[in-house]
Amino acid sequence: MAKNMKKGGLTQKQVGGIVAGAGVFLLGGIVWAATSGVLTFGGTINRSGEVDLDIINQSCAVGVDAADCSVSVSADKNNLTFEVELEKPGATQDITFCVENVGTLGATLANMSVPSITGGTGVNITMPTNLNGVTLLPGETTCTTMSTISVEWDAAETSDTTTVEFTATINYAQASN
Amino acid sequence: MAIRKKFKARKLMVPMVTASFFLVAGAVYAAATGAFTLSGSVGRNANCRLNIEAATNVDPSSTNIFQTDSTITAAVDAATRNTLSFATDLTYGATAKQVQFQIQNVGNCTQVLGSMVVVDAPSNGVVVGWPSINGLVLGPGQSSGPLEITVQWTTEPTATTSEIMSATITYSEQ
Protein backbone atom coordinates (compact mmCIF):
# COMPACT_ATOMS: atom_id res chain seq x y z
CA MET A 1 0.00 0.00 0.00
CA ALA A 2 2.72 2.37 1.02
CA LYS A 3 4.62 1.41 -2.11
CA ASN A 4 1.63 2.29 -4.26
CA MET A 5 1.29 5.68 -2.60
CA LYS A 6 4.98 6.52 -3.19
CA LYS A 7 4.91 5.25 -6.74
CA GLY A 8 1.74 7.18 -7.55
CA GLY A 9 3.07 10.61 -6.31
CA LEU A 10 3.99 12.62 -3.24
CA THR A 11 2.91 11.62 0.19
CA GLN A 12 0.62 13.84 2.20
CA LYS A 13 3.51 14.72 4.45
CA GLN A 14 5.64 15.79 1.52
CA VAL A 15 2.87 17.89 0.06
CA GLY A 16 2.35 19.53 3.40
CA GLY A 17 6.04 20.33 3.65
CA ILE A 18 6.18 21.87 0.21
CA VAL A 19 3.13 24.03 0.83
CA ALA A 20 4.44 25.14 4.21
CA GLY A 21 7.77 26.09 2.67
CA ALA A 22 6.11 27.96 -0.15
CA GLY A 23 3.92 29.72 2.34
CA VAL A 24 6.91 30.98 4.30
CA PHE A 25 8.55 32.21 1.13
CA LEU A 26 5.39 33.89 -0.05
CA LEU A 27 4.79 35.57 3.25
CA GLY A 28 8.32 36.91 3.22
CA GLY A 29 7.81 38.23 -0.28
CA ILE A 30 4.54 39.89 0.66
CA VAL A 31 6.10 41.55 3.70
CA TRP A 32 9.04 42.75 1.59
CA ALA A 33 6.79 44.09 -1.12
CA ALA A 34 4.65 45.82 1.46
CA THR A 35 7.57 47.77 2.99
CA SER A 36 9.77 48.50 -0.09
CA GLY A 37 9.55 50.96 -2.93
CA VAL A 38 11.23 52.06 -6.12
CA LEU A 39 12.54 55.45 -7.22
CA THR A 40 12.92 55.94 -10.97
CA PHE A 41 15.18 58.38 -12.82
CA GLY A 42 14.89 58.88 -16.57
CA GLY A 43 16.11 61.34 -19.13
CA THR A 44 16.12 62.17 -22.81
CA ILE A 45 19.16 63.65 -24.49
CA ASN A 46 19.00 65.42 -27.82
CA ARG A 47 22.27 65.99 -29.58
CA SER A 48 22.96 69.30 -31.23
CA GLY A 49 25.97 70.63 -33.04
CA GLU A 50 27.39 72.57 -35.94
CA VAL A 51 29.10 71.32 -39.06
CA ASP A 52 31.67 73.92 -40.05
CA LEU A 53 35.00 73.64 -41.86
CA ASP A 54 37.32 76.57 -42.58
CA ILE A 55 40.02 77.11 -45.20
CA ILE A 56 43.14 78.19 -43.35
CA ASN A 57 46.83 78.90 -44.02
CA GLN A 58 46.17 79.83 -47.63
CA SER A 59 49.17 81.23 -49.53
CA CYS A 60 50.74 81.67 -52.91
CA ALA A 61 53.42 79.03 -53.19
CA VAL A 62 55.82 78.21 -55.99
CA GLY A 63 55.39 80.31 -59.14
CA VAL A 64 57.22 80.48 -62.46
CA ASP A 65 56.88 83.60 -64.59
CA ALA A 66 54.03 84.70 -62.33
CA ALA A 67 53.60 87.93 -60.45
CA ASP A 68 51.24 89.73 -58.06
CA CYS A 69 49.76 86.54 -56.69
CA SER A 70 47.11 87.08 -54.04
CA VAL A 71 44.82 84.68 -52.26
CA SER A 72 42.08 85.33 -49.71
CA VAL A 73 39.14 83.54 -48.12
CA SER A 74 35.52 84.58 -47.77
CA ALA A 75 33.89 85.57 -44.50
CA ASP A 76 32.60 82.04 -43.91
CA LYS A 77 36.04 80.66 -44.91
CA ASN A 78 34.56 78.16 -47.31
CA ASN A 79 35.65 80.01 -50.49
CA LEU A 80 39.17 80.78 -51.63
CA THR A 81 39.67 83.64 -54.11
CA PHE A 82 42.86 83.73 -56.11
CA GLU A 83 44.35 86.23 -58.55
CA VAL A 84 47.68 86.15 -60.38
CA GLU A 85 49.36 87.75 -63.35
CA LEU A 86 50.89 85.17 -65.67
CA GLU A 87 53.73 86.84 -67.54
CA LYS A 88 54.04 84.48 -70.51
CA PRO A 89 52.66 81.17 -71.85
CA GLY A 90 53.98 78.26 -69.84
CA ALA A 91 53.81 80.24 -66.59
CA THR A 92 52.68 78.37 -63.48
CA GLN A 93 51.51 79.30 -59.99
CA ASP A 94 50.55 77.09 -57.05
CA ILE A 95 48.28 78.01 -54.17
CA THR A 96 48.41 75.98 -50.97
CA PHE A 97 45.95 75.76 -48.08
CA CYS A 98 44.57 73.39 -45.52
CA VAL A 99 41.22 72.86 -43.82
CA GLU A 100 40.23 72.97 -40.15
CA ASN A 101 37.08 71.66 -38.43
CA VAL A 102 35.86 74.60 -36.36
CA GLY A 103 32.43 73.11 -35.74
CA THR A 104 31.19 70.71 -33.05
CA LEU A 105 30.37 67.72 -35.25
CA GLY A 106 32.52 65.57 -37.50
CA ALA A 107 32.56 66.52 -41.18
CA THR A 108 33.67 64.72 -44.34
CA LEU A 109 35.21 66.57 -47.29
CA ALA A 110 34.42 65.92 -50.94
CA ASN A 111 36.37 66.89 -54.05
CA MET A 112 36.62 70.57 -54.87
CA SER A 113 34.99 71.55 -58.16
CA VAL A 114 37.07 73.18 -60.91
CA PRO A 115 36.12 76.87 -60.74
CA SER A 116 35.25 79.21 -63.55
CA ILE A 117 38.14 81.43 -64.57
CA THR A 118 37.90 85.12 -65.20
CA GLY A 119 40.45 86.30 -67.76
CA GLY A 120 42.92 84.39 -69.90
CA THR A 121 42.49 81.59 -72.37
CA GLY A 122 44.42 78.37 -72.29
CA VAL A 123 44.77 78.49 -68.50
CA ASN A 124 44.41 75.13 -66.82
CA ILE A 125 43.61 74.61 -63.16
CA THR A 126 44.34 71.38 -61.30
CA MET A 127 42.43 70.94 -58.06
CA PRO A 128 43.77 69.00 -55.04
CA THR A 129 42.85 65.32 -54.74
CA ASN A 130 43.92 64.73 -51.14
CA LEU A 131 40.69 66.01 -49.57
CA ASN A 132 38.05 63.69 -50.99
CA GLY A 133 36.63 61.45 -48.28
CA VAL A 134 38.71 62.95 -45.50
CA THR A 135 36.78 63.15 -42.18
CA LEU A 136 37.76 65.78 -39.66
CA LEU A 137 36.60 65.64 -36.05
CA PRO A 138 36.14 68.94 -34.18
CA GLY A 139 39.51 70.66 -33.87
CA GLU A 140 41.29 68.52 -36.45
CA THR A 141 43.00 69.92 -39.57
CA THR A 142 44.44 68.66 -42.84
CA CYS A 143 47.54 70.81 -42.36
CA THR A 144 49.98 67.92 -41.97
CA THR A 145 49.57 67.51 -45.73
CA MET A 146 48.82 70.82 -47.45
CA SER A 147 46.44 70.89 -50.41
CA THR A 148 47.61 72.51 -53.66
CA ILE A 149 45.74 74.23 -56.50
CA SER A 150 47.98 74.46 -59.56
CA VAL A 151 47.52 77.07 -62.27
CA GLU A 152 49.31 76.63 -65.60
CA TRP A 153 49.16 78.70 -68.74
CA ASP A 154 49.37 76.58 -71.88
CA ALA A 155 52.77 77.11 -73.49
CA ALA A 156 51.20 77.08 -76.93
CA GLU A 157 49.30 80.28 -76.26
CA THR A 158 50.51 83.38 -78.07
CA SER A 159 49.47 86.19 -75.70
CA ASP A 160 52.09 88.19 -73.83
CA THR A 161 50.53 88.21 -70.45
CA THR A 162 47.24 87.42 -68.78
CA THR A 163 45.65 87.99 -65.42
CA VAL A 164 43.74 85.07 -64.00
CA GLU A 165 41.15 85.18 -61.24
CA PHE A 166 38.93 82.46 -59.80
CA THR A 167 37.15 81.33 -56.64
CA ALA A 168 37.32 77.76 -55.35
CA THR A 169 35.01 76.25 -52.74
CA ILE A 170 35.48 73.37 -50.32
CA ASN A 171 32.65 70.84 -50.26
CA TYR A 172 31.76 68.92 -47.10
CA ALA A 173 28.92 67.38 -45.14
CA GLN A 174 28.34 66.03 -41.67
CA ALA A 175 30.25 62.81 -41.13
CA SER A 176 28.30 59.64 -40.54
CA ASN A 177 29.07 57.05 -37.88
CA MET B 1 -7.59 2.23 1.80
CA ALA B 2 -4.46 3.00 -0.22
CA ILE B 3 -6.50 4.30 -3.09
CA ARG B 4 -8.59 6.49 -0.74
CA LYS B 5 -5.45 7.97 0.82
CA LYS B 6 -3.90 8.62 -2.61
CA PHE B 7 -7.09 10.24 -3.79
CA LYS B 8 -7.23 12.42 -0.65
CA ALA B 9 -3.64 13.60 -1.18
CA ARG B 10 -4.31 14.59 -4.76
CA LYS B 11 -7.48 16.42 -3.77
CA LEU B 12 -5.43 18.42 -1.24
CA MET B 13 -2.57 19.20 -3.63
CA VAL B 14 -4.51 20.79 -6.48
CA PRO B 15 -6.15 23.63 -4.54
CA MET B 16 -2.97 24.29 -2.59
CA VAL B 17 -0.87 24.60 -5.75
CA THR B 18 -3.49 26.83 -7.29
CA ALA B 19 -3.61 29.09 -4.23
CA SER B 20 0.18 29.22 -4.12
CA PHE B 21 0.34 30.28 -7.76
CA PHE B 22 -1.93 33.26 -7.22
CA LEU B 23 -0.12 34.32 -4.07
CA VAL B 24 3.24 34.20 -5.89
CA ALA B 25 1.87 36.15 -8.83
CA GLY B 26 0.45 38.78 -6.53
CA ALA B 27 3.65 39.23 -4.57
CA VAL B 28 5.82 39.38 -7.70
CA TYR B 29 3.54 41.99 -9.23
CA ALA B 30 3.55 44.09 -6.09
CA ALA B 31 7.33 43.94 -5.82
CA ALA B 32 8.03 44.57 -9.50
CA THR B 33 5.78 47.57 -9.86
CA GLY B 34 6.52 49.06 -6.48
CA ALA B 35 2.81 49.02 -5.79
CA PHE B 36 2.05 49.46 -2.19
CA THR B 37 -1.37 47.90 -2.00
CA LEU B 38 -2.03 44.24 -2.18
CA SER B 39 -5.22 42.29 -2.46
CA GLY B 40 -6.36 40.48 0.60
CA SER B 41 -5.84 41.42 4.17
CA VAL B 42 -2.21 42.54 3.87
CA GLY B 43 -1.79 46.23 3.00
CA ARG B 44 1.33 48.41 2.76
CA ASN B 45 2.01 51.00 5.41
CA ALA B 46 1.31 54.19 3.47
CA ASN B 47 3.74 56.08 5.73
CA CYS B 48 6.77 54.05 4.69
CA ARG B 49 8.13 55.87 1.68
CA LEU B 50 10.82 58.08 0.24
CA ASN B 51 10.29 61.14 -1.96
CA ILE B 52 12.47 62.72 -4.60
CA GLU B 53 12.70 66.39 -3.75
CA ALA B 54 14.49 69.45 -5.03
CA ALA B 55 17.98 69.87 -3.67
CA THR B 56 17.20 73.16 -2.03
CA ASN B 57 13.44 73.06 -1.88
CA VAL B 58 11.84 70.47 0.34
CA ASP B 59 8.31 71.74 -0.10
CA PRO B 60 6.37 68.56 -0.91
CA SER B 61 3.89 70.51 -2.95
CA SER B 62 6.59 71.61 -5.40
CA THR B 63 7.24 69.62 -8.54
CA ASN B 64 10.29 71.60 -9.59
CA ILE B 65 13.75 70.24 -9.26
CA PHE B 66 16.73 72.42 -8.66
CA GLN B 67 18.81 72.62 -11.80
CA THR B 68 22.39 73.70 -12.17
CA ASP B 69 21.99 74.30 -15.88
CA SER B 70 19.08 76.24 -17.29
CA THR B 71 19.10 74.12 -20.45
CA ILE B 72 17.91 71.07 -18.55
CA THR B 73 14.21 70.66 -17.88
CA ALA B 74 13.47 68.36 -14.97
CA ALA B 75 10.43 67.50 -12.91
CA VAL B 76 9.16 65.00 -10.39
CA ASP B 77 5.73 63.44 -10.72
CA ALA B 78 3.40 65.27 -8.39
CA ALA B 79 1.31 62.32 -7.29
CA THR B 80 3.87 59.86 -5.97
CA ARG B 81 7.11 61.89 -6.12
CA ASN B 82 9.01 58.73 -6.94
CA THR B 83 9.92 59.43 -10.56
CA LEU B 84 12.31 62.12 -11.77
CA SER B 85 12.35 62.90 -15.49
CA PHE B 86 14.63 65.29 -17.34
CA ALA B 87 15.48 66.35 -20.88
CA THR B 88 18.35 68.32 -22.34
CA ASP B 89 20.34 69.12 -25.45
CA LEU B 90 23.97 68.08 -25.54
CA THR B 91 26.79 69.58 -27.58
CA TYR B 92 29.83 67.47 -28.26
CA GLY B 93 32.76 68.32 -26.02
CA ALA B 94 30.84 70.74 -23.82
CA THR B 95 31.09 70.51 -20.03
CA ALA B 96 28.81 68.06 -18.25
CA LYS B 97 25.25 69.05 -17.39
CA GLN B 98 23.73 68.25 -14.03
CA VAL B 99 20.39 67.67 -12.40
CA GLN B 100 20.47 68.03 -8.62
CA PHE B 101 17.91 66.57 -6.25
CA GLN B 102 17.65 64.91 -2.87
CA ILE B 103 15.86 61.90 -1.49
CA GLN B 104 13.83 62.52 1.61
CA ASN B 105 12.23 60.08 4.02
CA VAL B 106 8.73 61.46 4.39
CA GLY B 107 7.45 58.42 6.22
CA ASN B 108 7.83 57.04 9.71
CA CYS B 109 9.92 53.98 8.84
CA THR B 110 13.68 53.86 8.54
CA GLN B 111 14.61 53.02 4.95
CA VAL B 112 17.79 51.72 3.39
CA LEU B 113 18.59 52.39 -0.25
CA GLY B 114 19.80 49.72 -2.65
CA SER B 115 22.08 50.05 -5.64
CA MET B 116 21.25 52.22 -8.61
CA VAL B 117 20.28 49.79 -11.38
CA VAL B 118 20.72 51.18 -14.86
CA VAL B 119 17.81 50.16 -17.09
CA ASP B 120 18.59 52.15 -20.24
CA ALA B 121 22.15 53.26 -20.88
CA PRO B 122 22.89 55.74 -23.68
CA SER B 123 25.43 54.91 -26.35
CA ASN B 124 27.27 56.86 -28.99
CA GLY B 125 29.60 58.78 -26.77
CA VAL B 126 27.22 59.99 -24.05
CA VAL B 127 28.40 59.41 -20.50
CA VAL B 128 25.98 59.46 -17.59
CA GLY B 129 27.06 59.83 -13.99
CA TRP B 130 24.58 58.34 -11.52
CA PRO B 131 24.76 59.00 -7.76
CA SER B 132 26.26 56.25 -5.63
CA ILE B 133 23.99 55.79 -2.63
CA ASN B 134 23.87 52.05 -2.10
CA GLY B 135 23.31 51.29 1.55
CA LEU B 136 22.31 54.82 2.53
CA VAL B 137 20.04 54.70 5.57
CA LEU B 138 17.41 57.40 6.03
CA GLY B 139 15.47 57.67 9.25
CA PRO B 140 12.09 59.37 9.39
CA GLY B 141 12.48 62.99 8.27
CA GLN B 142 16.06 62.57 7.10
CA SER B 143 17.24 63.47 3.62
CA SER B 144 20.17 62.34 1.52
CA GLY B 145 21.57 65.80 0.94
CA PRO B 146 22.30 67.02 -2.61
CA LEU B 147 22.64 64.26 -5.19
CA GLU B 148 23.28 64.75 -8.87
CA ILE B 149 22.97 63.05 -12.23
CA THR B 150 25.45 64.28 -14.85
CA VAL B 151 25.37 63.84 -18.62
CA GLN B 152 28.11 64.67 -21.10
CA TRP B 153 28.83 63.96 -24.75
CA THR B 154 32.51 63.04 -24.77
CA THR B 155 33.25 60.87 -27.82
CA GLU B 156 31.87 60.03 -31.27
CA PRO B 157 31.13 63.56 -32.48
CA THR B 158 29.53 62.23 -35.64
CA ALA B 159 26.45 60.78 -33.93
CA THR B 160 23.29 62.83 -33.85
CA THR B 161 20.68 60.43 -32.53
CA SER B 162 18.66 61.18 -29.44
CA GLU B 163 19.30 59.00 -26.44
CA ILE B 164 17.26 57.87 -23.48
CA MET B 165 18.53 56.74 -20.14
CA SER B 166 16.90 55.43 -17.02
CA ALA B 167 17.77 53.87 -13.71
CA THR B 168 15.95 52.72 -10.60
CA ILE B 169 16.74 52.48 -6.92
CA THR B 170 14.86 50.03 -4.74
CA TYR B 171 14.60 50.83 -1.08
CA SER B 172 13.29 48.78 1.82
CA GLU B 173 12.52 49.15 5.46
CA GLN B 174 15.48 48.54 7.67
Chai-1 contact restraints between the chains, C-beta under 6 A:
chainA,res_idxA,chainB,res_idxB,connection_type,confidence,min_distance_angstrom,max_distance_angstrom,comment,restraint_id
A,M1,B,A2,contact,1.0,0.0,6.0,A-B,restraint_1
A,N4,B,A2,contact,1.0,0.0,6.0,A-B,restraint_2
A,M5,B,K6,contact,1.0,0.0,6.0,A-B,restraint_3
A,G8,B,K6,contact,1.0,0.0,6.0,A-B,restraint_4
A,Q12,B,A9,contact,1.0,0.0,6.0,A-B,restraint_5
A,V15,B,M13,contact,1.0,0.0,6.0,A-B,restraint_6
A,V19,B,M16,contact,1.0,0.0,6.0,A-B,restraint_7
A,A22,B,S20,contact,1.0,0.0,6.0,A-B,restraint_8
A,L26,B,L23,contact,1.0,0.0,6.0,A-B,restraint_9
A,L26,B,A27,contact,1.0,0.0,6.0,A-B,restraint_10
A,G29,B,A27,contact,1.0,0.0,6.0,A-B,restraint_11
A,I30,B,A27,contact,1.0,0.0,6.0,A-B,restraint_12
A,I30,B,V42,contact,1.0,0.0,6.0,A-B,restraint_13
A,A33,B,A27,contact,1.0,0.0,6.0,A-B,restraint_14
A,A33,B,A30,contact,1.0,0.0,6.0,A-B,restraint_15
A,A33,B,A31,contact,1.0,0.0,6.0,A-B,restraint_16
A,A34,B,R44,contact,1.0,0.0,6.0,A-B,restraint_17
A,T35,B,C48,contact,1.0,0.0,6.0,A-B,restraint_18
A,T35,B,E173,contact,1.0,0.0,6.0,A-B,restraint_19
A,S36,B,S172,contact,1.0,0.0,6.0,A-B,restraint_20
A,G37,B,G34,contact,1.0,0.0,6.0,A-B,restraint_21
A,G37,B,R49,contact,1.0,0.0,6.0,A-B,restraint_22
A,G37,B,Y171,contact,1.0,0.0,6.0,A-B,restraint_23
A,V38,B,G34,contact,1.0,0.0,6.0,A-B,restraint_24
A,V38,B,T168,contact,1.0,0.0,6.0,A-B,restraint_25
A,V38,B,T170,contact,1.0,0.0,6.0,A-B,restraint_26
A,L39,B,I52,contact,1.0,0.0,6.0,A-B,restraint_27
A,L39,B,N82,contact,1.0,0.0,6.0,A-B,restraint_28
A,L39,B,I169,contact,1.0,0.0,6.0,A-B,restraint_29
A,T40,B,T83,contact,1.0,0.0,6.0,A-B,restraint_30
A,T40,B,T168,contact,1.0,0.0,6.0,A-B,restraint_31
A,F41,B,L84,contact,1.0,0.0,6.0,A-B,restraint_32
A,F41,B,A167,contact,1.0,0.0,6.0,A-B,restraint_33
A,G42,B,S85,contact,1.0,0.0,6.0,A-B,restraint_34
A,G42,B,S166,contact,1.0,0.0,6.0,A-B,restraint_35
A,G43,B,F86,contact,1.0,0.0,6.0,A-B,restraint_36
A,G43,B,M165,contact,1.0,0.0,6.0,A-B,restraint_37
A,T44,B,A87,contact,1.0,0.0,6.0,A-B,restraint_38
A,T44,B,I164,contact,1.0,0.0,6.0,A-B,restraint_39
A,I45,B,L90,contact,1.0,0.0,6.0,A-B,restraint_40
A,I45,B,V126,contact,1.0,0.0,6.0,A-B,restraint_41
A,I45,B,V151,contact,1.0,0.0,6.0,A-B,restraint_42
A,I45,B,E163,contact,1.0,0.0,6.0,A-B,restraint_43
A,N46,B,D89,contact,1.0,0.0,6.0,A-B,restraint_44
A,N46,B,S162,contact,1.0,0.0,6.0,A-B,restraint_45
A,R47,B,L90,contact,1.0,0.0,6.0,A-B,restraint_46
A,R47,B,T160,contact,1.0,0.0,6.0,A-B,restraint_47
A,S48,B,D89,contact,1.0,0.0,6.0,A-B,restraint_48
A,S48,B,T91,contact,1.0,0.0,6.0,A-B,restraint_49
A,G49,B,T91,contact,1.0,0.0,6.0,A-B,restraint_50
A,G49,B,Y92,contact,1.0,0.0,6.0,A-B,restraint_51
A,T104,B,T91,contact,1.0,0.0,6.0,A-B,restraint_52
A,T104,B,Y92,contact,1.0,0.0,6.0,A-B,restraint_53
A,L105,B,P157,contact,1.0,0.0,6.0,A-B,restraint_54
A,G106,B,P157,contact,1.0,0.0,6.0,A-B,restraint_55
A,G106,B,T158,contact,1.0,0.0,6.0,A-B,restraint_56
A,L137,B,P157,contact,1.0,0.0,6.0,A-B,restraint_57
A,P138,B,P157,contact,1.0,0.0,6.0,A-B,restraint_58
A,A175,B,T158,contact,1.0,0.0,6.0,A-B,restraint_59
A,N177,B,T158,contact,1.0,0.0,6.0,A-B,restraint_60
A,N177,B,A159,contact,1.0,0.0,6.0,A-B,restraint_61
